[in-house]
Structure formats: structure tokens, C-alpha cells
């Protein structure tokens, strides 16, 4: 049965391809150019609003036409739309991992299962993974969380729709109930969000993200596409165009300025963005407004129709490509263009040979299709696609079979152990110093006053000066990795480090250290490994430290991340602005020595820790 017979009044709204294009560009640029498209992640609630409206609008048309909903048919149509592209991506990515990037084999079975069964968002939450930790997040399936949220909605929403239509009936009342659900979901996001903490739980949670989908769904009850008229008064048309354009401008501005670490984002920001996304959907759906025409062009149509594949392949392409590139930070634009070309090219192949044909395929005729397929000549596009698919499936099955669960390599164990031990000692030393400042009697922390045992290549004069220097070291996992060596050289050093720490969360911590009298006159800073920062964020941090203290900032070596050169350039510029700032050029000193680092090429290994501590010490005692 074709779609025309199933829904007599259905119309294809071409402008929705334009909205999808804007959303998917925002999401991809958020990952490729995070310092330009700071709010590109907000493309996801736009996708949600479009999806909620379209699904509910189709359900409503089916109800009006048949006075019932074919639940089984609904699920089959959703699976035919979503599964071919998803399964193909999972097979291709798994095969690639098994052949070329075996370091990603760990937990592959669980990741694939959670993706296929659409509970990936909760799987990531319960595993403690972070969407916002740009340094450690390496999974090519991280982005499947949003598809899981949508699929969970698809599972429940048709049933709720039937209940609402049978027992509430009135569209206005249903709209009110659905909007009440959006408010509850948004309030839940605000209640579960903790300022300064990783927001992944509220970002991933179905309960805390459902409001975007519900807004689109609610709109379909009061703004059904089949009842909107193309002939409307000029004033109404101008009003609609103004609302649509205004919403579009606000969404584009939010892409540029609404960074993911702002508390406002989770205290109503995404909710407001969803409202404007829903308004944009409403105006685009109305045939009397011009926005549908303005958002319809060959480029938007091409990207919009392939937006699902583009979204699916963005993460695998970026993760796989960037793992093989050693100079990403030196040629960010060039590599980003190559990644975009790969994403678009693979998405086109997926759309043409997988999503489109399998989306229209009648699976009850599978056996007949196989027999017909076997009769065709071998030099046939369908046969070549099938053979490639079978070969890739074999490699994918092999990868899934050999994939370990929760495996930690020897290097990862060593680094993790080093960071944990150093953090524990640093916290004990900090607690003892705080107690001493408060006049409490504490056990000695055995601060050494003898020369360090390790060969840090310091002169007797440098050693002597280091023994008496009071320093606060503040930073991320790199500082923690080398904390033991630094505290051996500087026995009076206070270390405050946290894995994944970024500059934008650091000013309140500095103020707390100052209040506890743990912020010494010399401050050693190691930030920038996990992401870049703005000049305003830098100024706020320096203001928290104060102009009377000397600040020694270690620049970064993160060759596999696109922000390395940006961070180091920013530090050089800030050195001219702040007279009390000295930049320690660890990057130039270490960049030619891969043997000093673990496999991540960022954290110094055992030998590298000595080199790191020695180099930093020499700069501090000058």
C-alpha cells in the first residue's frame, strides 16, 4: 500500500529540508569548529522539534482518515526509515575498527547493542561517559544518544496519542497537557543540573530532553499541516514571516554564542531554543507564509534529504580520520574540509544505495527479491553493493567477536594509577596546609628538605631555591600526571588538579583556594589540554588570581586536537597583556620527543615526567 492511499491529505513540506540542513550544519560545525560554532549542539533540539511535529501530524491525519492508528504499521515504517542507515553505519564502523583501529574494540559489543536497541543515551550515562570531555571521548558512536531519545519517543508516543484522542479528544486540551509535559521535562533538567559539574546526565537523559520533541508534537494538534490555508490576509502573512525570520535569526545567533558550559543553557536555555525551533517549524509548515519557499533550494534539499546519513557518519569519520593524522592542529581548516568531504561523500552513498532503496523495500517479498537478484549480471550496482556489504559484515562480526569488555591497557593502567596516587597525595598535602592555616594540629606530611632523589638535572643552587619556594600548581590531568616529580623538587608546592578541568570552570576554584590561604604568591597553571578559552574567560581567571601574584602558565602539547595552536597563540598574546604572566614553552621543548609521552601523545610517561618536572622547575627558579 503506497503512502498516497494511506494518507490522502499528506503534503511534503520542502522547507523542512532547509531546517534539517541548518540543524545538521550546526551540529557538525560544533565538532569541527568548536570555538566558532559554540552553540552548534543546539541543532539537536531543532531536529527533535521537526521530528515531533511530523510524526504527530502524520498520526493525526491517519486518525482523522481511519479513526484508528495502525501501531504495527507505524513501527515498521519507522524501522524501515531508521534501521538501514544505522545498521550500515554500525557494520562499516565496526569493520573499520577491527581492521584499522583496534584500540577502539573495547566494549564494542555493548556500544553496538545499545545503538541497535536504542538505549545508547542511558548506556553512556550509566557508564559515566561525557559528551563534553573533548579530550577523552573517542567513541565513533557517541552521537547515537540523540537517535536513542527519538526512538524511545517513537515507541511510546503512538500509544499515548491514541489514549489522548480517545479520552481527551479536544485538540486544545491535548495541547495543554502536552505543553505541561514539556514544562515538567524542562524543570527536571534544571533540577538535575549541577553548576560546574559535567552536564552529560541532563544532556543525554530522555526525561530531560523530551520537551523539544513534545513541543513539536503539541504544535501538530493546534497547527495541523492539512488544515493550514495558502490564502491568508497580508497582515497575517507578514506576521508569520516576521516570526519565522526572527526565530531563525535567534537560532543562528544561539549557534554562535550559546556555549555548552553556560548554566543558562540547562536552566531554560535549551527550552527557549526549542520554543523558537517550534515557531520556525510552525511558520515553515504554513503554506500562506513565505518561509517554506525561502528555505527551499537545491543545496538545502540535497543536504536535508541526506541529513540523517550526514548525522550518522559525522562522528565515525571524525574519530577515524583524526586518529590517523599527526598534524591536525597545524592544518585545522584543511583537515576539516577533508572530513566534510568524506562525510558528505559517504552520506551520499548511504542515501543512494542503502537508505532510499531499503526504505521503500517490501520485506515480505524478500525471497522473491533474492531470487531475482541472483538472476542479474554480476556487474550490477545492487550486486556490488551486496557483496561489499557481506564482506564488511564478516569483518564487523569478527570485530564484535574479539572485542574485549572493560579492558584497560598497561599504559592506561599506569597513567590512571599515577594520576590517582598523585591526586591523593596532593589532596592530603592541601588538607594539611589548610588545617595549619586554621591553627589546627595535624600530622606531618613529611615535606622533604633534601635534594630530590630523581635526576632532574638541577644545579645545587637551583635545588636550594626550589626547596624554599612556595607555589600553588593548578591544572588538569597533565599537572596531576607529573605532580609527584614537581612536589619532590618543590616540597612546599600545593597541587590542585582535576581530570578534564577547563578554564571556564576554574575561577571559583581559584577564589576558594585564595579564601583558604592556599593560593601562594607563585601560581603554576596547566590548563588548555581539554579545550581552548576566550580572552574574557582568561581575564576572569587572572582577576581571580590577582595582579600581585606571579603566574607561570605551561602551554600545551595536544597534537591530536584542533585547539592546540589556538591555546598557545592565546597564551602568547596574553603574555603581552599581563606583566605578571610568564609562559613556559613546554610545547617547543617537548614537541620533537614522542618518546616522552604515552600513546595519547599528551601525558608524559615515566621518563617524560622527569623531563617535564625538570623543565618546569628550571623556569620557575630563574
C-alpha positions in Angstrom: 0.0 0.0 0.0 1.6 3.3 -1.0 1.6 6.5 1.1 -0.9 8.3 -1.1 -3.6 5.8 -0.3 -2.5 5.6 3.3 -2.8 9.3 3.9 -4.9 11.2 1.3 -4.2 14.8 2.5 -0.4 14.4 3.2 1.8 17.1 1.7 5.6 17.2 1.6 6.9 20.4 3.2 10.1 21.1 1.3 11.2 23.8 3.8 11.8 21.2 6.5 14.8 20.0 4.4 16.1 23.6 4.9 15.6 23.4 8.7 17.3 20.0 8.8 20.2 21.4 6.8 20.6 24.3 9.3 20.5 21.9 12.2 23.0 19.3 10.8 25.4 22.1 9.8 25.3 23.4 13.3 26.0 20.0 14.9 28.9 19.2 12.5 30.5 22.6 12.8 30.2 22.4 16.6 32.6 19.5 16.4 34.8 20.8 13.6 35.0 24.4 14.7 34.0 24.5 18.4 35.3 28.0 19.0 33.2 29.5 16.2 30.1 27.4 16.4 29.9 27.3 20.2 26.2 26.5 20.3 26.0 24.2 17.3 24.9 21.4 19.6 21.5 23.2 19.6 20.9 21.7 16.2 19.7 18.6 18.1 16.6 20.3 19.7 15.7 21.6 16.2 15.8 18.0 14.9 13.7 17.0 17.8 11.1 19.7 17.2 10.8 18.8 13.5 10.5 15.1 14.3 7.9 15.7 17.0 5.7 17.8 14.6 6.0 15.5 11.6 5.3 12.3 13.5 2.3 13.7 15.3 0.9 15.4 12.2 1.0 12.1 10.3 -0.6 10.3 13.2 -3.3 13.0 13.4 -4.0 12.6 9.6 -4.2 8.8 10.0 -6.6 9.2 12.9 -8.9 11.6 11.0 -8.9 9.3 8.0 -9.3 5.9 9.7 -10.4 6.7 13.2 -7.6 4.5 14.5 -3.8 4.1 14.3 -2.0 1.2 12.8 0.6 0.8 15.5 2.3 -2.1 13.8 2.5 -0.2 10.6 3.9 2.8 12.4 6.7 0.8 13.9 7.5 -0.9 10.6 7.7 2.4 8.8 10.0 3.9 11.5 12.3 0.9 11.4 12.4 1.0 7.6 13.3 4.7 7.8 15.9 4.4 10.5 17.5 0.9 10.6 19.0 0.5 7.1 21.3 3.6 7.5 22.0 2.9 11.2 22.9 -0.8 10.7 25.0 0.0 7.7 27.0 2.6 9.7 27.5 0.2 12.6 28.7 -2.5 10.3 31.1 -0.2 8.4 32.4 1.4 11.6 32.8 -2.0 13.4 34.6 -3.5 10.4 37.0 -0.5 10.2 37.7 -0.8 14.0 38.5 -4.5 13.6 40.8 -3.8 10.7 42.5 -0.5 11.3 41.8 0.9 14.8 41.8 -1.9 17.2 42.2 0.4 20.2 38.5 1.1 19.9 37.5 -2.6 20.2 37.0 -2.2 23.9 33.2 -2.5 24.7 32.3 -2.6 21.0 29.6 -5.2 21.6 27.9 -3.1 24.3 28.1 0.0 22.2 26.6 -1.6 19.1 23.9 -3.4 21.1 22.9 -0.1 22.8 22.8 1.6 19.4 20.7 -1.1 17.7 18.3 -1.3 20.6 18.2 2.5 21.1 19.2 2.8 24.7 22.6 4.3 23.9 21.9 7.5 25.8 21.3 5.6 29.1 24.2 3.3 28.4 26.5 6.2 28.2 25.0 7.8 31.3 25.4 4.7 33.4 28.9 4.1 32.1 29.9 7.6 33.2 30.9 8.8 29.8 30.9 12.5 29.0 29.7 14.2 25.8 31.7 17.3 26.7 35.1 15.9 27.6 36.6 16.6 24.2 39.9 15.1 25.1 39.0 11.6 26.2 35.8 10.9 24.2 36.9 8.7 21.4 33.9 6.6 20.6 32.6 6.8 17.0 29.1 6.1 18.4 28.8 8.9 20.9 26.3 10.8 18.8 23.8 7.9 18.8 22.4 9.2 22.1 20.0 11.6 20.2 18.7 8.8 18.0 18.0 6.8 21.1 16.0 9.6 22.6 13.9 9.9 19.4 13.4 6.2 19.1 12.2 5.9 22.7 9.7 8.6 21.9 8.6 6.7 18.8 8.0 3.6 20.9 5.7 5.3 23.4 4.1 8.3 21.6 1.7 6.5 19.2 0.1 4.7 22.3 -0.2 8.0 24.2 -1.6 9.6 21.1 -4.4 7.0 20.9 -5.2 7.5 24.6 -5.3 11.3 24.2 -7.6 11.1 21.2 -9.9 8.6 22.8 -10.3 10.1 26.3 -9.3 13.8 26.0 -10.4 14.3 22.4 -10.3 18.1 22.3 -7.1 19.3 20.5 -6.8 22.4 22.7 -6.9 20.3 25.9 -4.4 17.8 24.4 -2.1 20.7 23.5 -2.3 22.0 27.1 -1.5 18.5 28.5 1.5 18.1 26.1 2.8 21.6 26.9 2.5 20.6 30.6 4.8 17.7 29.8 7.3 20.0 28.2 7.4 22.2 31.3 7.9 19.1 33.6 10.8 17.9 31.4 12.4 21.3 31.4 12.1 21.6 35.1 13.6 18.2 35.6 16.6 19.3 33.5 17.0 22.4 35.7 16.6 20.4 38.9 19.1 17.6 38.0 21.7 20.1 36.6 24.6 20.9 38.9 26.5 24.1 38.0 30.2 23.4 37.5 29.7 19.7 37.1 29.6 17.7 33.9 26.1 18.1 32.4 26.0 14.9 30.4 23.2 13.3 32.6 20.8 16.1 31.8 22.0 16.5 28.2 21.5 12.8 27.4 18.5 11.9 29.5 15.3 11.1 27.7 13.4 12.6 30.6 15.3 15.9 30.5 15.3 16.2 26.6 11.8 15.2 25.8 10.4 18.7 25.9 11.9 19.6 22.4 10.0 16.6 20.8 6.8 17.3 22.8 6.8 21.0 21.6 6.7 19.8 18.0 4.1 17.2 18.9 1.9 19.6 20.7 2.1 22.0 17.7 0.7 19.4 15.4 -2.6 19.3 17.4 -3.3 23.0 17.0 -1.4 23.7 13.8 -2.1 20.6 11.6 -0.5 20.9 8.1 -3.6 19.6 6.3 -5.8 22.4 7.6 -3.5 25.4 7.0 -4.6 27.6 4.1 -2.4 29.2 1.5 -4.7 32.2 1.1 -4.4 34.4 4.2 -4.6 38.2 4.8 -1.4 40.2 4.0 -1.0 41.2 7.7 -1.2 37.6 8.8 1.4 36.7 6.2 3.8 39.5 7.3 3.3 38.5 10.9 4.1 34.8 10.1 7.2 35.8 8.0 8.4 38.1 10.8 8.0 35.4 13.5 9.7 32.8 11.3 12.6 35.0 10.3 13.0 36.3 13.9 13.1 32.7 15.2 15.6 31.7 12.5 17.9 34.6 13.4 17.7 33.8 17.1 18.6 30.2 16.4 21.6 31.1 14.3 22.8 33.5 17.0 22.4 30.8 19.6 24.6 28.6 17.4 27.3 31.2 17.6 27.2 32.3 21.2 25.3 29.9 23.5 28.3 27.7 24.6 27.5 24.4 26.2 29.1 25.3 29.6 26.8 28.2 30.4 24.4 27.3 33.3 21.7 29.3 31.5 21.6 26.5 28.8 20.3 24.0 31.3 18.2 26.5 33.3 15.9 27.2 30.4 18.3 28.0 27.5 17.6 24.8 25.5 13.9 25.1 26.4 13.8 28.6 24.8 15.8 27.4 21.8 13.2 24.6 21.4 10.4 27.2 21.5 12.0 29.2 18.7 12.6 26.0 16.8 8.9 25.1 17.1 7.9 28.6 15.9 10.2 28.1 12.9 8.6 24.8 12.2 5.1 26.3 12.5 5.8 29.1 10.1 7.6 26.8 7.6 4.6 24.4 7.7 2.2 27.2 6.8 1.5 27.4 3.1 0.4 31.0 3.4 3.9 32.2 4.6 7.0 32.6 2.5 9.4 30.8 4.8 8.8 27.4 3.2 9.8 28.9 -0.2 12.8 30.7 1.3 14.1 27.6 2.9 13.7 25.6 -0.3 16.7 25.4 -2.8 18.7 22.7 -4.4 21.5 22.8 -1.8 19.2 22.7 1.2 17.1 19.9 -0.5 20.2 17.8 -1.2 21.6 18.2 2.4 18.2 17.9 4.0 17.3 14.6 2.4 20.7 13.2 3.4 20.8 14.9 6.9 20.2 11.5 8.6 23.2 9.9 6.9 25.3 13.0 7.5 24.4 12.9 11.2 25.2 9.2 11.3 28.6 9.3 9.7 29.9 12.6 11.2 31.4 11.0 14.3 32.9 7.9 12.7 34.6 10.0 10.1 36.0 12.5 12.5 37.2 9.9 15.0 38.7 7.6 12.4 40.3 10.3 10.4 41.8 12.3 13.2 43.3 9.2 14.8 45.5 8.8 11.7 46.5 12.5 11.5 49.6 13.6 13.4 49.4 17.3 12.5 45.7 18.1 12.9 46.3 21.3 15.0 48.7 22.7 12.3 46.2 22.4 9.4 42.8 22.6 11.1 41.0 24.1 8.1 42.4 21.7 5.6 41.6 18.6 7.6 38.2 19.9 8.4 37.4 20.4 4.7 38.6 16.8 4.0 36.4 15.5 6.9 33.4 17.4 5.5 34.0 15.9 2.0 34.3 12.4 3.5 31.1 12.9 5.5 29.1 14.2 2.5 30.5 11.6 0.1 29.8 8.6 2.4 26.3 10.0 3.2 25.5 10.3 -0.5 26.5 6.6 -1.0 24.4 5.6 2.0 21.4 7.6 0.8 21.6 6.3 -2.7 22.4 2.6 -2.2 21.1 1.9 1.3 18.6 4.3 2.9 16.5 5.0 -0.2 16.2 1.5 -1.7 15.7 -0.3 1.6 13.3 2.4 2.9 11.0 1.5 0.1 11.6 -2.2 0.1 8.7 -4.6 0.9 10.3 -7.1 3.2 7.5 -9.7 2.8 8.8 -10.2 -0.8 12.4 -10.8 0.4 12.7 -14.3 -1.0 11.4 -13.2 -4.4 13.8 -10.3 -4.4 16.7 -12.7 -3.6 15.8 -15.0 -6.5 15.5 -12.0 -8.9 18.8 -10.6 -7.5 20.7 -13.8 -8.3 19.5 -13.8 -11.9 21.0 -10.4 -12.5 24.5 -10.0 -14.1 27.4 -9.6 -11.7 28.4 -6.2 -12.9 25.4 -4.7 -11.4 25.3 -1.9 -8.8 23.0 -3.8 -6.5 25.1 -6.9 -6.6 28.3 -5.0 -6.0 26.7 -3.2 -3.0 25.5 -6.6 -1.6 28.9 -8.2 -2.0 30.7 -5.3 -0.3 28.0 -5.4 2.4 28.6 -9.1 3.0 32.4 -8.7 3.2 32.1 -5.8 5.6 29.6 -7.7 7.7 32.1 -10.6 8.1 34.8 -8.2 9.3 32.3 -6.5 11.6 31.2 -9.8 13.1 34.9 -10.7 13.7 35.4 -7.4 15.4 32.4 -7.9 17.6 33.5 -11.5 18.4 37.0 -10.5 19.6 36.1 -7.2 21.2 37.0 -7.2 24.9 34.8 -5.7 27.7 36.1 -3.0 30.1 39.7 -3.7 29.1 42.4 -1.3 30.3 45.8 -1.3 28.6 49.0 -1.4 30.6 49.7 2.2 29.6 46.2 3.3 30.6 46.6 1.5 33.9 50.0 3.1 34.6 48.7 6.6 33.7 45.5 6.1 35.7 47.4 4.8 38.7 49.9 7.7 38.6 47.1 10.3 38.4 45.1 8.7 41.2 48.1 8.4 43.6 49.4 11.9 42.8 45.9 13.4 43.4 45.6 11.6 46.7 48.9 12.8 47.9 48.2 16.3 46.6 44.8 16.4 48.4 46.4 15.3 51.6 49.1 17.9 51.4 46.4 20.6 50.6 44.3 19.5 53.5 47.3 19.6 55.9 48.2 23.1 54.7 44.6 24.3 55.1 44.5 22.9 58.7 47.7 24.6 59.5 46.4 27.9 58.2 43.4 27.5 60.5 45.6 26.8 63.5 44.8 23.1 63.8 47.4 20.5 64.8 47.9 17.9 62.1 50.2 15.0 61.4 53.3 15.9 59.5 53.1 15.4 55.7 56.9 14.7 55.7 57.9 17.6 53.4 61.3 16.8 52.3 64.1 19.4 52.7 66.7 17.3 51.0 67.6 17.3 47.3 65.3 15.2 45.2 66.4 11.6 44.5 65.4 11.5 40.8 67.9 13.1 38.3 66.1 16.3 37.5 69.3 17.9 36.2 69.1 20.8 38.6 72.2 22.6 39.9 72.7 22.8 43.7 71.7 26.5 43.6 68.5 25.6 41.8 67.7 22.8 44.2 68.3 25.1 47.2 66.0 27.8 45.8 63.3 25.2 44.9 63.3 23.8 48.4 62.1 27.2 49.8 59.7 28.3 47.1 56.0 28.4 47.9 54.0 27.6 44.8 50.4 26.6 44.0 50.1 24.4 41.0 46.7 24.5 39.4 45.7 22.4 36.3 44.3 19.3 34.7 45.4 15.7 34.3 48.8 16.7 32.9 49.7 18.5 36.1 48.5 15.6 38.1 50.5 13.1 36.0 53.7 15.0 36.9 52.7 16.2 40.4 55.0 13.7 42.3 58.1 15.0 40.5 57.1 18.6 40.9 56.4 18.2 44.7 59.7 16.3 45.0 61.5 19.3 43.6 59.3 21.9 45.4 58.3 20.3 48.8 56.2 23.4 49.7 54.1 23.1 46.5 50.3 22.9 46.8 48.8 21.0 43.9 45.1 21.4 42.9 44.4 19.2 39.8 41.3 17.7 38.3 41.0 15.4 35.2 39.2 17.1 32.4 39.4 20.6 34.0 38.8 23.6 31.8 39.5 27.3 32.3 35.8 28.3 32.2 35.1 26.4 35.4 38.3 27.4 37.2 37.8 30.9 38.6 35.5 29.9 41.5 38.0 27.2 42.5 40.9 29.8 42.5 38.8 32.1 44.7 38.2 29.2 47.1 41.9 28.4 47.2 42.6 32.1 48.0 39.9 32.1 50.7 41.6 29.0 52.3 45.0 30.7 52.1 46.2 28.0 49.7 46.9 30.3 46.8 50.6 31.2 47.1 52.5 34.1 45.6 53.7 31.9 42.8 51.0 30.2 40.7 51.8 27.5 38.2 48.9 26.9 35.7 48.5 24.0 33.4 45.2 24.5 31.5 44.2 24.2 27.9 44.7 20.4 27.3 40.9 19.8 27.2 39.9 22.8 25.1 40.5 26.4 24.3 39.2 29.5 26.0 38.2 33.1 25.2 40.1 36.2 26.3 37.2 37.1 28.6 37.5 33.7 30.4 41.2 34.3 30.7 40.7 37.8 32.1 38.2 36.4 34.7 40.7 33.8 35.7 43.6 36.2 36.0 41.4 38.6 38.0 40.7 35.8 40.5 44.4 35.2 40.9 45.2 38.9 41.4 47.8 41.1 39.9 50.3 40.8 42.8 51.0 37.1 42.2 53.4 35.8 39.6 51.7 33.4 37.2 53.6 30.8 35.3 51.5 29.2 32.6 52.6 26.0 30.9 51.5 25.9 27.2 50.1 22.7 25.7 51.1 19.8 23.6 48.0 18.3 22.2 48.9 17.4 18.6 45.7 15.3 18.0 43.3 18.1 18.9 42.4 21.1 16.8 42.7 23.6 19.7 46.4 23.2 20.5 47.8 26.1 18.4 44.8 28.3 19.3 45.6 27.9 23.1 49.3 28.5 22.6 48.7 31.6 20.5 46.2 32.9 23.0 48.9 32.5 25.8 51.5 34.4 23.8 49.0 37.2 23.3 48.0 37.3 27.0 51.7 37.4 27.9 51.9 40.9 26.3 48.7 41.9 28.2 49.7 40.8 31.7 53.1 41.8 33.2 52.8 39.1 35.9 52.4 36.3 33.4 55.2 34.1 32.2 54.5 31.4 29.6 56.6 28.2 30.0 57.1 26.8 26.5 56.7 23.1 27.1 55.4 22.7 23.5 58.6 23.7 21.8 60.7 21.9 24.3 58.9 18.6 24.0 57.3 18.5 20.6 60.1 16.5 18.9 60.1 13.9 21.6 57.2 11.5 21.2 59.2 9.0 23.3 58.5 11.2 26.4 54.7 10.5 26.1 52.1 7.8 26.5 50.3 6.8 23.4 47.9 9.7 23.7 50.9 12.0 22.9 49.8 14.4 25.6 50.5 12.9 29.1 54.3 12.5 29.9 55.3 8.9 30.6 57.7 7.9 33.4 60.7 9.3 31.6 58.7 12.3 30.3 57.6 13.2 33.8 61.2 13.7 34.8 61.8 15.9 31.7 58.5 17.8 32.4 59.3 18.4 36.1 62.9 19.4 35.3 62.0 21.8 32.6 59.2 23.4 34.6 61.5 23.7 37.7 64.2 25.5 35.8 61.7 28.1 34.5 60.3 28.6 38.0 63.6 29.1 39.8 65.1 31.6 37.2 
